[in-house]
Amino acid sequence: MRLLLIGPPGAGKGTQAVRLASHLSIRHISTGDLFREHIDQGTALGQQADRHMRAGLLVPDEVTIEVVKERLARPDVERGFLLDGFPRNAVQAVELDGILADSGSRLDAVLDLEIPDAEVVGRIAGRRVCREDRGHIFHVEHSPPEVAGTCTLCGGELYQRDDDREATVRKRLEVHHSETAPVLDHYRAQGLVTTVSALGHVQEVFVRALAAIGRSQAVVPDTASD
């Protein structure tokens, strides 16, 4: 099975991508992981990606496309794959169609994780991270520390990362919506998009996603409460 998973920051896309790929015994392909792999190996593509990433810029389409094309040519994707983070715009979507067509295949489904912007802002802006151990993460509402501002596990100071501030989150959402809307339109025209509510617990969303794979072009109802 060849899948594409799309979702805004805070929707739990990464978690669902890993679970779905494992359950379906297919490869989880993340562009972020691919860039790091090429950078670590010192490839020409990795060097190009690294220059842009160090400058705080998006990796150009032509580099991203070549990185994904090389990955999809490896034999371990014959059983299928789940793409996470690509394509991120209409140009990349058209190129992906061409890459797959050249190998005699196409996407089987595109899962669109849907979640209200207000919920995303609440999930991300409420995070607090321990300065002593980045693995200790709390949430002011859903998993608050015993003492406000103090890590329950080690006593370290809790703080809000710049990327988690509300203004930053809203800007990321604006970029996501503007970039992914044309991608979803592209695949809706092919009858591939299924919308899945990302509200609720991880397992509930996972069950909906699995159901969606077998229910082409259906909107999976949200039966869970957050």
C-alpha positions as CSV (number, residue, x, y, z in Angstrom):
1,M,0.0,0.0,0.0
2,R,1.2,3.5,-0.9
3,L,-0.1,6.2,1.4
4,L,0.3,9.9,1.9
5,L,-0.4,11.4,5.3
6,I,-1.2,15.2,5.6
7,G,-1.9,17.1,8.8
8,P,-1.1,20.4,10.5
9,P,1.4,20.7,13.3
10,G,-0.1,19.4,16.5
11,A,-2.4,17.0,14.8
12,G,-0.3,14.0,15.9
13,K,0.8,13.2,12.3
14,G,4.2,11.9,13.2
15,T,2.8,9.5,15.8
16,Q,0.1,8.2,13.4
17,A,2.6,7.8,10.6
18,V,4.8,5.6,12.7
19,R,1.9,3.5,13.9
20,L,0.3,3.1,10.5
21,A,3.5,2.1,8.8
22,S,4.3,-0.4,11.5
23,H,0.8,-1.9,11.4
24,L,0.7,-2.2,7.6
25,S,4.4,-3.4,7.4
26,I,5.3,-0.6,5.0
27,R,8.1,1.9,5.1
28,H,7.6,5.3,6.9
29,I,9.4,7.9,4.7
30,S,9.9,11.3,6.3
31,T,11.6,14.0,4.4
32,G,13.2,15.3,7.6
33,D,14.7,11.9,8.2
34,L,15.9,11.7,4.6
35,F,17.6,15.1,4.8
36,R,19.4,14.1,7.9
37,E,20.5,10.8,6.3
38,H,22.0,12.5,3.3
39,I,23.6,15.2,5.4
40,D,25.2,12.5,7.7
41,Q,26.4,10.7,4.6
42,G,27.8,13.8,3.0
43,T,26.0,13.3,-0.3
44,A,25.7,16.2,-2.8
45,L,22.0,16.4,-2.1
46,G,22.7,16.4,1.6
47,Q,25.2,19.3,1.2
48,Q,22.6,21.3,-0.7
49,A,19.9,20.6,1.9
50,D,22.3,21.4,4.7
51,R,23.1,24.9,3.3
52,H,19.5,25.9,3.2
53,M,18.6,24.4,6.5
54,R,21.5,26.1,8.3
55,A,20.3,29.4,6.8
56,G,16.8,28.8,8.2
57,L,15.4,28.3,4.7
58,L,13.2,25.6,3.2
59,V,15.0,23.1,1.1
60,P,14.3,23.9,-2.6
61,D,11.8,21.7,-4.5
62,E,14.3,20.3,-6.9
63,V,16.5,19.0,-4.0
64,T,13.6,17.6,-2.0
65,I,12.2,15.9,-5.1
66,E,15.5,14.2,-5.9
67,V,15.9,13.0,-2.3
68,V,12.5,11.4,-2.3
69,K,13.0,10.0,-5.8
70,E,16.2,8.3,-4.7
71,R,14.4,6.9,-1.6
72,L,11.5,5.5,-3.6
73,A,13.9,3.7,-6.0
74,R,15.2,1.5,-3.2
75,P,13.9,-2.1,-3.1
76,D,12.5,-2.0,0.4
77,V,9.5,0.1,-0.7
78,E,8.2,-2.6,-2.9
79,R,5.7,-3.7,-0.2
80,G,4.6,-0.1,0.1
81,F,5.3,3.2,1.9
82,L,3.8,6.0,3.9
83,L,5.0,9.5,2.9
84,D,5.2,12.0,5.7
85,G,6.1,15.6,4.9
86,F,6.1,15.2,1.1
87,P,4.6,16.6,-1.1
88,R,4.2,19.9,0.6
89,N,3.1,21.9,-2.5
90,A,1.4,21.3,-5.8
91,V,4.7,21.2,-7.7
92,Q,6.0,18.4,-5.6
93,A,2.6,16.6,-5.9
94,V,2.8,16.6,-9.7
95,E,6.5,15.4,-9.6
96,L,5.5,12.6,-7.2
97,D,2.8,11.4,-9.6
98,G,5.5,11.3,-12.3
99,I,8.0,9.4,-10.2
100,L,5.4,6.8,-9.3
101,A,4.1,6.5,-12.9
102,D,7.6,5.8,-14.1
103,S,7.7,2.8,-11.8
104,G,4.2,1.7,-12.9
105,S,2.5,2.6,-9.6
106,R,0.5,5.4,-7.9
107,L,-0.8,6.4,-4.5
108,D,-3.5,4.3,-3.0
109,A,-4.8,6.8,-0.6
110,V,-4.2,10.3,0.9
111,L,-5.2,10.7,4.6
112,D,-6.0,14.2,5.6
113,L,-5.8,14.6,9.4
114,E,-8.3,17.4,10.3
115,I,-8.3,19.3,13.5
116,P,-9.5,22.9,14.4
117,D,-6.8,25.5,14.5
118,A,-8.0,26.4,18.1
119,E,-7.3,22.9,19.2
120,V,-3.8,22.9,17.6
121,V,-3.0,26.2,19.4
122,G,-4.2,24.8,22.7
123,R,-2.2,21.6,22.3
124,I,1.1,23.3,21.3
125,A,1.0,26.6,23.2
126,G,0.2,24.7,26.4
127,R,3.4,22.7,26.3
128,R,6.1,23.3,28.9
129,V,9.5,21.7,28.7
130,C,12.1,21.0,31.4
131,R,15.3,22.9,31.0
132,E,17.2,20.0,32.7
133,D,15.9,17.2,30.5
134,R,14.2,17.9,27.1
135,G,12.4,14.5,27.5
136,H,10.3,15.9,30.3
137,I,7.3,17.6,28.8
138,F,4.1,18.8,30.5
139,H,1.0,20.6,29.5
140,V,-0.6,23.3,31.5
141,E,-4.1,21.7,31.1
142,H,-3.8,18.1,30.0
143,S,-0.7,17.0,32.1
144,P,0.2,19.8,34.5
145,P,3.2,19.5,36.9
146,E,2.5,19.2,40.6
147,V,4.0,22.6,41.2
148,A,3.5,25.2,38.4
149,G,6.7,26.0,36.6
150,T,8.6,23.1,38.1
151,C,9.3,19.7,36.6
152,T,7.6,17.0,38.7
153,L,10.2,14.4,37.7
154,C,13.5,16.2,38.4
155,G,12.7,19.6,39.9
156,G,14.0,21.5,36.9
157,E,12.5,24.8,35.6
158,L,9.7,24.4,33.0
159,Y,9.6,26.9,30.1
160,Q,7.8,27.5,26.9
161,R,9.9,27.0,23.7
162,D,9.8,29.9,21.2
163,D,8.3,27.5,18.6
164,D,5.4,26.7,21.0
165,R,4.3,30.3,21.5
166,E,0.8,31.1,20.2
167,A,1.9,33.7,17.5
168,T,4.4,31.2,16.1
169,V,1.9,28.4,16.1
170,R,-0.7,30.5,14.3
171,K,1.9,31.5,11.7
172,R,2.8,27.8,11.1
173,L,-0.8,27.0,10.7
174,E,-1.2,29.7,8.0
175,V,1.7,28.3,6.1
176,H,0.4,24.8,6.4
177,H,-3.1,25.8,5.1
178,S,-1.7,27.8,2.2
179,E,0.7,25.1,1.1
180,T,-1.4,22.0,1.6
181,A,-4.7,23.2,0.2
182,P,-3.5,22.9,-3.4
183,V,-2.0,19.4,-2.6
184,L,-5.3,18.2,-1.3
185,D,-7.2,19.7,-4.3
186,H,-4.7,17.9,-6.6
187,Y,-5.5,14.5,-5.0
188,R,-9.2,15.1,-4.5
189,A,-9.4,15.4,-8.3
190,Q,-8.0,11.8,-8.4
191,G,-10.5,10.6,-5.8
192,L,-7.7,9.7,-3.3
193,V,-8.4,12.0,-0.3
194,T,-10.1,10.7,2.9
195,T,-10.6,13.2,5.8
196,V,-9.9,11.8,9.3
197,S,-10.7,13.6,12.5
198,A,-7.5,14.0,14.6
199,L,-9.5,14.8,17.7
200,G,-9.4,12.4,20.6
201,H,-6.8,9.9,21.9
202,V,-4.0,8.5,19.8
203,Q,-5.7,5.0,19.6
204,E,-9.0,6.5,18.5
205,V,-7.4,8.5,15.7
206,F,-5.4,5.4,14.7
207,V,-8.6,3.3,14.4
208,R,-10.3,6.0,12.3
209,A,-7.2,6.1,10.0
210,L,-7.3,2.4,9.5
211,A,-11.0,2.5,8.7
212,A,-10.4,5.3,6.2
213,I,-8.0,3.2,4.2
214,G,-10.8,0.8,3.5
215,R,-13.4,3.5,2.9
216,S,-12.3,5.5,-0.1
217,Q,-13.5,9.1,-0.2
218,A,-15.4,8.8,3.1
219,V,-15.3,11.4,5.9
220,V,-14.7,9.3,9.0
221,P,-17.0,10.7,11.8
222,D,-15.5,11.8,15.1
223,T,-17.0,9.6,17.8
224,A,-14.4,10.5,20.4
225,S,-14.4,13.3,22.9
226,D,-11.2,15.1,23.6
